[in-house]
Amino acid sequence: MTKVKLCGIRRLEDVAILNEVKPDYAGFIFAPSKRQVGVDEAEALRQALDPSIPAVGVFVDADPLFIKEVVDADIIQVVQLHGHEDAIYIEETRRLIGDVPIVQAVRVASPDDVHLETTADMVLFDAYSKGVQGGTGQQFNWDYLAGVDRKYFLAGGLNPDNIRTAIETVRPYAVDISSGVETDGVKDAAKIRALMARIQEVS
């Protein structure tokens, strides 16, 4: 079954619905964003979150020591890099955080982008948008993923209406959704339930 990451969790109300629907991952954004949370906020959210749901910390060109701080506080169990982090950065981060999995986001503008070499444990494919490092809420051409044989997260404009087509088309390891389950910038419980139901139908 395709795994599910619900990202941009920033309120206790968001955590409550996640505890109900049980996604495979919850995402906390530590980079500048309208969904950004501080360490103290994230710690409170993690404490309220079902302990069986791993939390993913999303960072953009952050100091590796800051990532280590968040990992050491047991706030996150997976690290997602969404900036210009290179192999040297990834290795330095890995040295600091040990066996914690690292996911590197790749902004896809052309078919060549999906074949980017990386030392990260997994990749996340998201749409390219000029000047935007984090999630864009935009969809890219899934045809570019034909022939990709590594484990990856699919992101970019996913919502309850297109999630079934996305999974049937590319069969990703996981799907990553944030704005697609929001109304007026806030997580929408009805949309989250609808999304999870449609994923279960197709997986």
Buried (B, 14 or more C-beta within 10 A) or exposed (E): EBBBBBBBBBEEEBBEBBBEBEBBBBBBBBBEBEBBBEBEBBBBBBEEBEEEBBBBBBBBEBEBEEBBBBBEEEBBBBBBBBBEBEEEBBEBBBEBBEEBBBBBBBBBBEEEBBEEEBEBBBBBBBBBBEEBBBBBBBBBEBEBBEEBEEEBBBBBBBBBEBBBEBBEBBEBBBBBBBBBBBEEEEBBBEBBBBBBEBBEEBB
